[in-house]
Amino acid sequence: MSKFFDDTMQGLLEAVEIEKRNIPLTEREGMPAPTYYISDNDKELVDKLIELRKKENISQSELAKMTGNTQQAISRLEKKSHSPSLQTFCNILNALGYGITIEKKVMP
């Protein structure tokens, strides 16, 4: 499958989940028209990846070699110019020696 197809399919799936209200939207303040966005959790996760990479004293170049990426790809990810796929995110976590735990949310 092509990257275009994957991105399009991901966008459609997100649109369906937003319509079902499974993905909450937040209104962005200060915009000339009502503007909504999906939570910035992806940016928070990237910040955590950066923190872990630095904690482990691993350079972007070293991480790129460990994950089969280029240093430029790691840099773009860390600059948040694009969101990594879940697979890329997990590969990077694994290379850093970390994993993901999923927990049930406590609802108010």
N, C-alpha and C positions, 0 to 999 in steps of 0.2 A: 504494500500500500504506500501511497505517496504521502509526504508531509502535509501537502495541501488537503488531501482527503482526511487524514487524521485530525488536522486542526478544524476542518469544517464539521466533522462528526462530533468532535469534542464541543464545539460551539452549539451545535444542535442539541446535544444531550444536556448541556448546561441550561439552554433556553427552556427545555421541557421541565427540568427540575425547578427553575425559577418560577415558571408558570404554575407548577404544583405547590409552590411556596416551600419547597424542601431546601432551597438555598435562599437565605434571607438577603435582602438588599438594604443598603444604607444610603440615605440621601446625602449627597455631597453639598456642603454649605457654600455659599458665595458664588454659585453659578448663575448665569443669566436665565437659564431655564431649568426646570426640575431635572436633576441628573442623579442617577442611582448607580451604585457600583456594588460588586460582590466584595465581601470582606477582604482585607489585606492579609489574610492568614498566610498566603504564599510568600509574601515579602517577609513576614516574621519568620517563616521557616528558613528562608534563604539567609536571613540575619543569623539564625542559629547555626546554619552550616558554616558560615564565615567564622563565627565564634569558635566552633569546634575545630575547624582547620587550623586556626591560629593557636588554640590551646594545645593541639597536638604538634605544633611547630612544623607544619607541613606547608611548603610553598604552593602557589597555584600550579607551577610547572610540575612539581612532584605529584600533586593530586591528579593532574591531567594524565600523567604517565600511568598512575595507579588505576585510573578508570577508563583508559583508552580514549580520552578526549584530548583536545588541544588546550594549551594554556589560554588561548583567546576565548575558547568556549567557556572555560571556568571563569574568566574575567567578565564575559558578558553576563553569565549567570549571576555573579556577585554584584554587578552593577544594576541588576534587576532589569536589564533591557529585554529579557524574555523569561517566561516561567519554564522551569525544567519539566520534562515529563516525569511521571511518577517513577518510571523505571530508572531514569537518570538520577533522580533524587535519591532513590534507594541504593543505587550503585555507589554514589558518592558517600552516603552514610556508611555503607558497608566498608568501603575503602578506609574510612576514618576510624573504623572499629565500633560503630554505633548501629543501632537498629531502631525500629519504630514499635511503639506499643499503642494499641487502640483501647481506649477506655470509654465506658458509657458516660455520657454527659449527665450531670445532675441538673435537672430542670427545676426552675424556681416555682 
